[in-house]
Amino acid sequence: MIVNFKAYSEGIKKGEEIARAAREINENGEVFVAIAPDFIQLKSLVEFAPVFAQHTDAVNPGSNTGRITPEMVKASGATGSLINHSERPLILSDIEFLISAFRELELTSVVCTNNIPVSKAVAALTPDFIAIEPPELIGTGIPVSKADPGIVEGAVKAVQKVDGNIMVLCGAGISEYEDFVAALDLGAKGVLLASGVVKAKNPGMKLKELVGI
């Protein structure tokens, strides 16, 4: 499970609370939880839980003002990064650049996709994870596992045909334990979620509820 803080003000205010809850869950050993805070919090939260950047730019170190390079992500202590989130889409060549750079830096790549054909195309680039997220369901509270279970099952099958080592996550609308279980039942290895935890009144408690502890 990866919890994306996005740019929610709640993520800034309660980021450590979520990170501490993630650490407690990971110590329990049944579910693995990582967090994707804003870039400012990356370095301060790595002591609590595995951390992913929300985005990385497909550029090398150098004259690239305002960009986030793979090397910066590595230096922060992060585990890896989300790539091609629907709110920060990239062209295919940039996705390929980042997957390759991450592999060389021993970082984990989590590439977001919006449908089965794109998932299949990205699988050919051999990322570590593919997160299937129909953008129209993001932030709605309507889980993709209920609204469009076929896209999850189809993405899992398409990706596995290309490369059986790639793990598929399910995103969009995940807000309850039942949604998490449904995603796993459809063949996903986990979920990518955001507002269901970050915007909850007690996000640490909500995260624990979501994984069933």
LOTORLO-870188 format. One line per 10 residues: number of its first residue (from 1); their letters; for each residue x, y, z of N, C-alpha, C, O. Coordinates in steps of 0.05 Angstrom, whole numbers, plus 5000, padded with zeros to 4 digits. Layout:
BEGIN
NUM> A> X Y Z X Y Z X Y Z X Y Z ~ ...
//
This chain:
BEGIN
1> MIVNFKAYSE> 5017 4976 5000 5000 5000 5000 5018 5025 5000 5036 5027 5016 ~ 5012 5043 4982 5026 5069 4981 5006 5091 4985 4986 5093 4971 ~ 5011 5108 5005 4994 5131 5011 5006 5156 5000 5027 5165 5008 ~ 4992 5168 4980 5001 5192 4967 4990 5217 4981 4965 5220 4982 ~ 5007 5234 4992 4998 5258 5006 4988 5280 4987 4975 5298 4995 ~ 4996 5277 4961 4991 5298 4942 5000 5325 4953 5021 5326 4966 ~ 4985 5346 4948 4992 5373 4959 4971 5381 4979 4967 5405 4984 ~ 4958 5361 4991 4937 5367 5011 4950 5381 5036 4971 5373 5045 ~ 4936 5401 5046 4946 5414 5070 4947 5395 5093 4964 5397 5111 ~ 4929 5375 5094 4928 5355 5115 4954 5339 5115 4963 5330 5136
11> GIKKGEEIAR> 4965 5334 5091 4990 5319 5089 5013 5333 5102 5031 5320 5113 ~ 5013 5359 5101 5034 5375 5114 5030 5375 5144 5049 5371 5159 ~ 5005 5378 5153 4999 5380 5181 5002 5353 5195 5010 5351 5218 ~ 4994 5331 5182 4993 5305 5195 5010 5284 5182 5006 5260 5185 ~ 5030 5294 5167 5048 5275 5153 5063 5256 5172 5065 5232 5166 ~ 5072 5267 5194 5087 5249 5213 5068 5229 5226 5076 5206 5231 ~ 5043 5237 5231 5024 5219 5242 5019 5195 5224 5018 5172 5232 ~ 5016 5201 5198 5012 5179 5178 5037 5162 5176 5035 5138 5175 ~ 5061 5175 5177 5086 5160 5175 5090 5142 5199 5099 5119 5196 ~ 5083 5151 5222 5085 5134 5246 5066 5111 5246 5073 5089 5254
21> AAREINENGE> 5042 5115 5235 5022 5093 5233 5033 5073 5213 5029 5049 5217 ~ 5045 5082 5191 5057 5064 5171 5078 5047 5184 5080 5023 5179 ~ 5095 5059 5200 5117 5044 5214 5105 5023 5232 5114 5000 5232 ~ 5084 5029 5246 5071 5010 5264 5060 4986 5248 5062 4963 5257 ~ 5047 4992 5226 5036 4971 5209 5058 4953 5198 5056 4929 5198 ~ 5080 4966 5189 5102 4950 5178 5115 4933 5199 5125 4911 5193 ~ 5116 4942 5224 5127 4926 5245 5109 4902 5251 5119 4881 5260 ~ 5083 4905 5246 5065 4883 5249 5071 4861 5229 5067 4837 5235 ~ 5080 4868 5205 5091 4849 5186 5071 4837 5166 5080 4822 5148 ~ 5045 4843 5168 5026 4831 5150 5022 4847 5124 5017 4835 5103
31> VFVAIAPDFI> 5023 4873 5126 5020 4891 5103 5043 4910 5102 5052 4920 5122 ~ 5053 4915 5078 5075 4934 5074 5063 4961 5065 5049 4962 5045 ~ 5069 4982 5081 5059 5009 5075 5082 5028 5069 5100 5030 5085 ~ 5080 5043 5047 5099 5064 5041 5083 5090 5038 5059 5089 5035 ~ 5097 5112 5039 5083 5138 5037 5096 5155 5015 5120 5152 5009 ~ 5081 5172 5003 5091 5191 4983 5084 5219 4991 5064 5231 4981 ~ 5100 5231 5008 5095 5258 5018 5104 5279 4998 5116 5272 4977 ~ 5098 5304 5003 5109 5325 4986 5139 5325 4988 5150 5314 5008 ~ 5153 5337 4968 5182 5334 4967 5196 5346 4991 5218 5337 4999 ~ 5184 5367 5003 5197 5380 5026 5199 5361 5050 5218 5363 5066
41> QLKSLVEFAP> 5180 5342 5052 5180 5324 5075 5195 5298 5070 5197 5281 5089 ~ 5204 5294 5046 5216 5268 5040 5238 5260 5060 5237 5238 5072 ~ 5257 5277 5064 5280 5270 5081 5273 5267 5110 5285 5251 5124 ~ 5253 5282 5119 5246 5281 5148 5229 5257 5155 5228 5250 5179 ~ 5217 5244 5135 5199 5222 5142 5210 5195 5135 5198 5174 5142 ~ 5234 5194 5124 5246 5168 5117 5253 5151 5142 5256 5127 5140 ~ 5255 5165 5165 5262 5149 5189 5238 5133 5199 5242 5114 5215 ~ 5214 5139 5189 5190 5125 5199 5181 5103 5180 5173 5082 5189 ~ 5182 5108 5154 5171 5089 5135 5184 5092 5108 5196 5113 5102 ~ 5183 5072 5091 5193 5075 5063 5179 5098 5050 5154 5101 5052
51> VFAQHTDAVN> 5194 5115 5036 5183 5139 5025 5188 5140 4994 5209 5132 4984 ~ 5167 5148 4980 5169 5152 4951 5164 5181 4944 5147 5194 4956 ~ 5179 5191 4925 5173 5218 4915 5147 5216 4899 5140 5195 4888 ~ 5133 5238 4898 5108 5239 4883 5112 5241 4853 5095 5234 4837 ~ 5135 5252 4846 5142 5257 4817 5172 5260 4815 5185 5270 4833 ~ 5183 5253 4792 5211 5258 4786 5212 5267 4757 5198 5256 4740 ~ 5229 5286 4752 5232 5296 4724 5252 5279 4709 5272 5269 4720 ~ 5247 5276 4683 5265 5260 4666 5288 5278 4656 5291 5283 4632 ~ 5305 5286 4675 5328 5303 4668 5353 5293 4684 5350 5281 4705 ~ 5376 5299 4673 5401 5294 4687 5408 5317 4705 5398 5339 4701
61> PGSNTGRITP> 5426 5313 4724 5436 5336 4740 5449 5357 4722 5462 5350 4702 ~ 5444 5382 4729 5456 5404 4712 5438 5428 4713 5426 5434 4733 ~ 5437 5442 4691 5422 5468 4689 5393 5462 4684 5382 5467 4662 ~ 5380 5453 4705 5351 5447 4703 5337 5458 4728 5329 5443 4746 ~ 5335 5484 4729 5323 5498 4752 5295 5488 4758 5278 5485 4740 ~ 5290 5482 4784 5264 5475 4793 5256 5446 4787 5234 5438 4793 ~ 5274 5431 4776 5269 5403 4770 5278 5384 4793 5295 5391 4809 ~ 5266 5361 4793 5273 5340 4813 5286 5317 4797 5272 5304 4781 ~ 5311 5312 4801 5325 5291 4786 5324 5265 4801 5320 5264 4826 ~ 5328 5242 4788 5330 5217 4801 5352 5217 4823 5348 5204 4844
71> EMVKASGATG> 5373 5231 4818 5395 5232 4837 5387 5247 4863 5396 5239 4885 ~ 5369 5267 4860 5359 5281 4884 5341 5262 4901 5343 5262 4925 ~ 5325 5246 4887 5308 5227 4901 5326 5207 4916 5320 5200 4939 ~ 5347 5197 4904 5365 5179 4917 5378 5192 4941 5379 5180 4962 ~ 5387 5217 4938 5401 5231 4960 5382 5236 4984 5391 5239 5006 ~ 5356 5238 4979 5337 5243 5000 5333 5219 5019 5323 5222 5041 ~ 5342 5196 5009 5337 5172 5025 5312 5157 5017 5305 5137 5029 ~ 5298 5168 4996 5273 5155 4987 5278 5128 4975 5300 5122 4965 ~ 5257 5112 4974 5259 5085 4962 5256 5086 4932 5267 5070 4918 ~ 5240 5106 4923 5235 5109 4894 5216 5131 4889 5216 5151 4904
81> SLINHSERPL> 5200 5129 4868 5182 5151 4861 5158 5141 4845 5159 5121 4831 ~ 5136 5155 4848 5114 5152 4830 5122 5165 4803 5137 5185 4803 ~ 5114 5153 4782 5120 5164 4755 5094 5165 4738 5079 5145 4738 ~ 5090 5187 4725 5067 5189 4707 5040 5189 4721 5020 5178 4710 ~ 5038 5199 4745 5012 5202 4758 4995 5219 4740 5005 5236 4725 ~ 4968 5215 4740 4950 5229 4722 4951 5259 4726 4944 5275 4709 ~ 4961 5267 4750 4963 5296 4755 4991 5307 4747 4995 5331 4748 ~ 5009 5289 4740 5035 5297 4729 5043 5278 4707 5063 5263 4709 ~ 5027 5278 4685 5032 5258 4663 5059 5264 4648 5068 5287 4647 ~ 5070 5242 4638 5095 5244 4623 5092 5230 4596 5074 5213 4592
91> ILSDIEFLIS> 5109 5237 4577 5109 5222 4552 5125 5196 4556 5140 5193 4575 ~ 5120 5177 4537 5132 5151 4541 5162 5151 4542 5174 5135 4558 ~ 5175 5168 4527 5204 5169 4528 5215 5178 4555 5236 5168 4564 ~ 5200 5196 4568 5208 5205 4595 5204 5183 4615 5220 5179 4634 ~ 5183 5168 4612 5178 5145 4630 5201 5125 4627 5211 5114 4647 ~ 5209 5120 4602 5231 5101 4597 5257 5111 4610 5272 5096 4621 ~ 5262 5137 4607 5286 5149 4618 5287 5145 4648 5307 5137 4659 ~ 5264 5150 4662 5263 5148 4691 5266 5119 4700 5281 5113 4720 ~ 5252 5101 4687 5255 5072 4695 5284 5063 4693 5294 5049 4711 ~ 5297 5071 4672 5325 5063 4668 5343 5076 4689 5361 5063 4700
101> AFRELELTSV> 5339 5102 4694 5355 5116 4714 5351 5104 4742 5370 5101 4757 ~ 5326 5098 4748 5320 5086 4774 5333 5059 4778 5343 5052 4799 ~ 5333 5044 4756 5346 5017 4758 5376 5020 4764 5387 5005 4780 ~ 5389 5039 4751 5418 5044 4755 5423 5054 4784 5444 5047 4795 ~ 5404 5069 4795 5408 5081 4822 5397 5062 4843 5398 5069 4867 ~ 5386 5039 4835 5374 5020 4854 5350 5033 4869 5347 5030 4893 ~ 5334 5048 4854 5309 5059 4864 5286 5044 4852 5288 5031 4831 ~ 5263 5045 4865 5239 5031 4856 5221 5049 4840 5214 5071 4848 ~ 5213 5039 4817 5195 5055 4799 5166 5045 4801 5161 5021 4799 ~ 5148 5064 4806 5119 5058 4807 5106 5075 4785 5101 5099 4789
111> VCTNNIPVSK> 5100 5063 4763 5089 5078 4740 5058 5076 4741 5047 5055 4741 ~ 5045 5099 4740 5016 5101 4740 5006 5099 4711 5018 5111 4693 ~ 4984 5084 4707 4972 5082 4681 4942 5085 4684 4931 5083 4706 ~ 4928 5091 4661 4900 5096 4663 4882 5076 4648 4858 5077 4651 ~ 4895 5058 4634 4879 5037 4620 4896 5013 4614 4920 5013 4620 ~ 4884 4992 4602 4898 4967 4597 4919 4970 4576 4942 4961 4580 ~ 4913 4983 4553 4934 4986 4532 4959 5001 4542 4982 4993 4535 ~ 4955 5022 4557 4978 5037 4567 4993 5020 4587 5018 5021 4588 ~ 4979 5005 4604 4992 4987 4623 5010 4967 4609 5032 4961 4617 ~ 5000 4956 4586 5015 4937 4571 5040 4949 4559 5061 4938 4559
121> AVAALTPDFI> 5036 4974 4548 5059 4988 4536 5080 4994 4557 5104 4991 4551 ~ 5072 5003 4580 5091 5009 4602 5105 4984 4612 5129 4985 4619 ~ 5091 4962 4612 5102 4937 4622 5127 4929 4605 5146 4917 4615 ~ 5127 4936 4580 5149 4930 4562 5175 4945 4570 5197 4938 4563 ~ 5171 4966 4587 5194 4982 4597 5205 4971 4623 5224 4981 4634 ~ 5192 4950 4633 5200 4935 4658 5203 4953 4683 5225 4952 4695 ~ 5183 4968 4691 5184 4981 4717 5181 4960 4739 5175 4937 4734 ~ 5184 4969 4764 5180 4950 4786 5150 4947 4792 5141 4924 4798 ~ 5135 4969 4791 5106 4968 4796 5091 4983 4774 5102 5002 4763 ~ 5067 4975 4769 5048 4991 4752 5023 4995 4769 5012 4976 4780
131> AIEPPELIGT> 5014 5020 4772 4990 5026 4787 4968 5035 4768 4970 5056 4756 ~ 4948 5019 4765 4926 5025 4747 4905 5043 4761 4894 5035 4781 ~ 4901 5067 4750 4883 5086 4762 4867 5101 4741 4877 5120 4729 ~ 4842 5094 4737 4825 5110 4719 4821 5138 4731 4810 5140 4752 ~ 4831 5159 4717 4831 5186 4729 4803 5196 4737 4801 5213 4755 ~ 4782 5187 4723 4756 5197 4730 4746 5187 4757 4726 5198 4767 ~ 4759 5168 4769 4751 5158 4795 4769 5168 4818 4762 5164 4841 ~ 4791 5181 4811 4809 5191 4832 4795 5212 4849 4785 5231 4838 ~ 4796 5208 4875 4785 5228 4893 4755 5226 4896 4743 5242 4911 ~ 4742 5207 4883 4712 5205 4884 4702 5189 4908 4679 5192 4916
141> GIPVSKADPG> 4719 5172 4919 4710 5154 4939 4696 5129 4927 4687 5112 4942 ~ 4695 5128 4901 4684 5104 4887 4707 5086 4878 4722 5094 4860 ~ 4711 5064 4891 4734 5047 4885 4733 5035 4857 4712 5025 4848 ~ 4755 5035 4843 4757 5023 4817 4750 4994 4818 4740 4983 4798 ~ 4755 4981 4840 4749 4952 4843 4719 4946 4841 4711 4924 4835 ~ 4703 4967 4846 4674 4964 4844 4663 4976 4818 4646 4965 4804 ~ 4673 5000 4811 4664 5015 4788 4672 5001 4762 4657 5001 4743 ~ 4696 4990 4761 4706 4979 4736 4726 4956 4743 4750 4958 4737 ~ 4716 4934 4755 4734 4912 4762 4749 4900 4739 4771 4890 4741 ~ 4736 4902 4715 4749 4890 4691 4775 4903 4684 4793 4890 4673
151> IVEGAVKAVQ> 4778 4929 4689 4802 4943 4682 4825 4934 4700 4848 4933 4691 ~ 4819 4927 4725 4840 4917 4743 4849 4889 4735 4872 4883 4731 ~ 4829 4871 4731 4835 4844 4722 4850 4844 4695 4869 4829 4691 ~ 4840 4860 4677 4852 4862 4650 4880 4872 4651 4898 4862 4637 ~ 4885 4892 4668 4912 4904 4670 4931 4883 4682 4954 4880 4672 ~ 4922 4869 4702 4939 4849 4715 4947 4827 4694 4970 4820 4692 ~ 4928 4818 4679 4933 4797 4659 4951 4807 4637 4970 4793 4629 ~ 4946 4832 4627 4962 4843 4606 4991 4847 4614 5010 4841 4599 ~ 4995 4857 4638 5022 4862 4649 5037 4836 4653 5060 4833 4646 ~ 5023 4816 4665 5036 4791 4671 5045 4776 4645 5065 4762 4646
161> KVDGNIMVLC> 5030 4780 4624 5037 4768 4598 5064 4779 4588 5079 4765 4575 ~ 5068 4805 4593 5092 4819 4584 5116 4812 4602 5138 4806 4592 ~ 5111 4814 4628 5133 4810 4648 5121 4802 4674 5108 4818 4688 ~ 5124 4777 4681 5112 4766 4706 5124 4777 4731 5113 4772 4753 ~ 5146 4792 4729 5159 4802 4754 5147 4829 4762 5153 4839 4784 ~ 5132 4842 4744 5121 4869 4750 5096 4865 4768 5079 4849 4762 ~ 5096 4880 4790 5073 4879 4808 5053 4901 4802 5061 4924 4797 ~ 5027 4894 4801 5007 4913 4794 4992 4923 4819 4983 4906 4835 ~ 4989 4949 4822 4974 4961 4843 4948 4972 4832 4946 4978 4808 ~ 4928 4975 4849 4902 4985 4841 4898 5012 4855 4901 5013 4879
171> GAGISEYEDF> 4890 5033 4840 4886 5059 4853 4859 5070 4846 4844 5058 4831 ~ 4853 5093 4856 4828 5109 4851 4805 5100 4869 4795 5078 4866 ~ 4797 5117 4887 4773 5113 4903 4776 5094 4926 4756 5087 4938 ~ 4800 5085 4932 4804 5066 4955 4801 5081 4981 4816 5099 4987 ~ 4781 5073 4997 4777 5087 5022 4769 5069 5045 4767 5078 5068 ~ 4764 5043 5040 4756 5024 5061 4771 4998 5059 4783 4992 5038 ~ 4772 4983 5081 4785 4958 5082 4775 4939 5060 4790 4924 5047 ~ 4748 4940 5056 4736 4923 5036 4746 4929 5007 4749 4911 4991 ~ 4753 4955 5003 4764 4962 4977 4791 4950 4973 4798 4941 4951 ~ 4807 4950 4994 4834 4939 4994 4832 4909 4988 4847 4899 4970
181> VAALDLGAKG> 4815 4895 5001 4811 4866 4998 4802 4860 4969 4811 4841 4957 ~ 4783 4876 4960 4772 4872 4933 4794 4875 4911 4794 4860 4892 ~ 4811 4894 4915 4834 4898 4896 4851 4873 4896 4860 4865 4874 ~ 4857 4862 4919 4874 4838 4920 4860 4814 4907 4872 4798 4894 ~ 4833 4813 4911 4818 4791 4899 4818 4792 4869 4815 4772 4855 ~ 4821 4816 4858 4822 4820 4829 4849 4815 4817 4853 4816 4793 ~ 4868 4808 4834 4895 4802 4825 4917 4822 4830 4940 4817 4825 ~ 4909 4846 4840 4928 4867 4846 4945 4858 4870 4935 4843 4887 ~ 4969 4868 4872 4987 4862 4894 4984 4882 4917 4995 4879 4938 ~ 4969 4904 4912 4966 4925 4932 4951 4948 4920 4939 4946 4899
191> VLLASGVVKA> 4951 4970 4935 4936 4994 4926 4952 5019 4929 4971 5021 4945 ~ 4944 5039 4913 4955 5066 4915 4931 5084 4922 4911 5084 4907 ~ 4933 5099 4944 4910 5116 4952 4920 5142 4963 4944 5146 4968 ~ 4901 5160 4967 4908 5187 4976 4888 5198 4996 4891 5195 5020 ~ 4867 5211 4986 4848 5225 5003 4835 5208 5024 4828 5217 5045 ~ 4830 5182 5018 4817 5164 5037 4831 5163 5063 4818 5158 5084 ~ 4858 5167 5063 4873 5168 5088 4881 5197 5096 4875 5205 5118 ~ 4893 5211 5077 4904 5237 5083 4883 5257 5093 4889 5274 5111 ~ 4859 5256 5082 4839 5275 5089 4820 5265 5111 4800 5278 5118 ~ 4826 5242 5122 4810 5231 5144 4815 5247 5169 4835 5260 5173
201> KNPGMKLKEL> 4795 5247 5187 4797 5262 5212 4820 5253 5229 4835 5268 5240 ~ 4824 5226 5230 4846 5214 5244 4861 5196 5224 4856 5172 5223 ~ 4879 5207 5208 4891 5192 5186 4907 5168 5195 4907 5147 5181 ~ 4921 5170 5218 4936 5147 5227 4917 5123 5234 4923 5101 5226 ~ 4895 5129 5247 4876 5109 5254 4863 5097 5229 4858 5073 5227 ~ 4857 5115 5210 4844 5107 5185 4862 5088 5169 4852 5069 5158 ~ 4888 5094 5169 4907 5077 5155 4907 5049 5167 4907 5029 5153 ~ 4906 5047 5193 4906 5021 5206 4880 5006 5200 4880 4982 5195 ~ 4857 5020 5199 4832 5008 5192 4832 4997 5164 4822 4976 5158 ~ 4846 5012 5146 4847 5004 5118 4862 4978 5114 4855 4963 5095
211> VGI> 4881 4972 5130 4896 4947 5127 4886 4926 5146 4896 4903 5146 ~ 4865 4932 5161 4852 4912 5177 4864 4906 5204 4862 4883 5214 ~ 4878 4926 5216 4888 4921 5243 4878 4942 5262 4885 4942 5286
//
